[in-house]
């Protein structure tokens, strides 16, 4: 929950062009390529809503950040960081299910 609140705070600072934009941009990308990948979901409350992942991509594009593009410099390393976060989350979920005695296949 704290990461979602932080992502919302960072997005608000970027949207309002508040003080120290480089700080907020840096934190946005730390969340974008790292921590949120661990907790983000494809869940949409309704079909019209966007997932957390889609909203982060929208914020990235709305701010004109070139880092959002798959062909941006360093994109492979960033994609690997995101994949790491997602796989760590999947492993954590599997371990939790195993501890509960539930089938993880």
C-alpha positions in Angstrom: 0.0 0.0 0.0 2.8 2.4 0.9 4.3 2.0 -2.6 1.0 2.9 -4.3 0.7 6.0 -2.1 4.3 7.0 -2.9 3.7 6.5 -6.6 0.6 8.7 -6.4 2.6 11.4 -4.5 5.4 11.3 -7.1 3.0 11.5 -10.0 1.3 14.5 -8.4 4.6 16.3 -8.0 5.4 15.6 -11.6 2.0 16.7 -12.7 2.2 20.0 -10.8 5.8 20.7 -11.8 6.6 21.2 -8.2 10.0 21.9 -6.6 13.0 19.7 -7.4 11.7 18.0 -10.5 14.9 15.9 -11.0 14.4 14.3 -7.6 10.8 13.3 -8.4 11.7 12.1 -11.9 14.5 9.9 -10.4 12.1 8.5 -7.8 9.4 7.9 -10.4 11.8 5.7 -12.4 13.0 3.9 -9.3 9.4 2.9 -8.7 8.6 2.4 -12.4 11.5 0.0 -13.1 11.8 -1.5 -9.7 9.6 -1.6 -6.6 6.2 -1.3 -8.3 7.1 -4.3 -10.5 7.0 -6.3 -7.4 3.6 -5.3 -6.3 1.8 -4.0 -9.4 -1.1 -5.9 -10.8 -3.2 -6.1 -13.9 -6.3 -5.6 -11.7 -8.8 -3.2 -13.0 -11.8 -2.3 -10.8 -13.9 -1.9 -13.9 -13.2 -2.5 -17.6 -12.9 1.2 -18.2 -10.3 1.6 -15.5 -6.5 1.3 -16.1 -4.2 -1.0 -14.1 -1.4 0.4 -12.0 1.0 -0.5 -14.7 -1.0 1.3 -17.4 -1.3 4.4 -15.2 2.5 4.5 -14.6 3.1 4.2 -18.3 0.5 7.0 -18.9 2.3 9.3 -16.4 5.6 8.5 -18.1 4.3 9.4 -21.5 2.4 12.5 -20.2 5.6 13.9 -18.9 7.4 13.2 -22.2 10.1 11.0 -20.6 12.1 9.3 -23.3 13.0 6.5 -20.9 9.5 5.1 -21.4 10.4 4.0 -24.9 11.5 0.4 -25.3 14.4 1.6 -27.5 15.7 4.2 -25.0 19.4 3.9 -23.9 19.7 1.3 -21.2 16.3 -0.1 -21.9 17.5 -3.7 -21.7 18.9 -3.3 -18.2 15.8 -1.5 -17.1 13.6 -4.3 -18.5 15.8 -6.8 -16.7 15.3 -4.9 -13.4 11.5 -4.9 -13.9 11.6 -8.6 -14.8 13.6 -9.3 -11.7 11.0 -7.5 -9.5 8.1 -9.4 -11.2 9.8 -12.8 -10.9 10.7 -12.1 -7.2 7.0 -11.3 -6.6 5.9 -14.5 -8.3 8.4 -16.5 -6.3 7.2 -14.9 -3.1 3.6 -15.7 -4.0 4.6 -19.3 -4.7 6.4 -19.6 -1.4 3.4 -18.2 0.5 1.1 -20.7 -1.2 3.5 -23.6 -0.4 3.6 -22.6 3.2 -0.1 -22.6 3.3 0.0 -26.2 1.9 -1.6 -25.1 -1.4 -0.5 -26.4 -4.8 1.8 -23.9 -6.5 1.7 -25.3 -10.0 
